[in-house]
Amino acid sequence: MADLYFFVPKEKIEDVVDCGLKLSEWYDRELILPGMNESKKVLKALLNPRDDTKLLKDTNYQCVRLQVELDYCWVSDSTLYQMGLEDSRTLELYSNNIVPLKDYCFGTFRNPEVLVTTSVLPEYIKVAGVALDTPLLYENSENLYLVNLREKYEELYNDSGNHLLYAFFTYLETKGKVIRHEDKEHKNVIFFYTDSSGYTVLRIP
C-alpha cells in the first residue's frame, strides 16, 4: 500500500470520510497510461503534502492521507503536464515519462504527481493532523530533486559543487552583488560581497 496525500475542501470532508473518494467524482483528468489502449480517469494525489504549499496553507482545505494499492498508482511530472498544455512536444515528454509508483525512485521528478486509477474507500482515508500523522523522510519533492541533481553532477565532475557555485557567483556578479579578483595562474577566484566585508573563494572551472 502507498501512503498518499490529497486536499479536500473542508465543507466536503465529512462526505469524503463517510463515503470515500469516488473516482468518477474526484478525477482530475483522463489519459492513456503506459501499456493501456484506452484512456483512464485519474485522481491526482501527492507523495508529500508539502509538495503543494499553497493548499497546505489554505484554511479552506484539509489534507487527508490515503492508502492505495501500488497497482493503481502511477507517477508523473506535473510541471511537464502544465507546460505540455501549451506545447505538444512537452506533453509527449510527460506521457513518455509516466512510471508505476512501485518503480519510481524518489527525487526523479521535481514536482511529482501520483495518478490514482481507482476510487478510495473510506476505511483507507484518514484526516491528517497538524503533524500529518506519519513521519516524512524529506522536506518536499522539489528539494529532494534538487539535492539529487546536485549530487549527480558533483559526482560526474568530481567537483564538490564548485562549478555550480562559480556559476551562481557569476550570476551575482551581473547583478552587482559581488566583485571578482582572479588568480589565473593558479585558477583561483575571490568573490567580494559589495554589501559586506564577506568573500567566497572558488576555483575557476
Buried (B, 14 or more C-beta within 10 A) or exposed (E): EBBBBBBBEEEBBEBBBEBBBBBEEBBBEEBEBEEEEEEBBBBBBBBBBBBBEEBBEEEEBBBBBBBBEEEBBBBBBBBBBEBBEEEEEBBEBBBEBBBBBEEBEBBBBBBBBBBBBBBBBEEBBBEBEEEBEEEBEBEBBBBBBEEBEEEEEBEEEEBEBBBBBBEBBBEBBEEEEBEBEEEEEEEEBBBEBEEEEEEBEBBEE
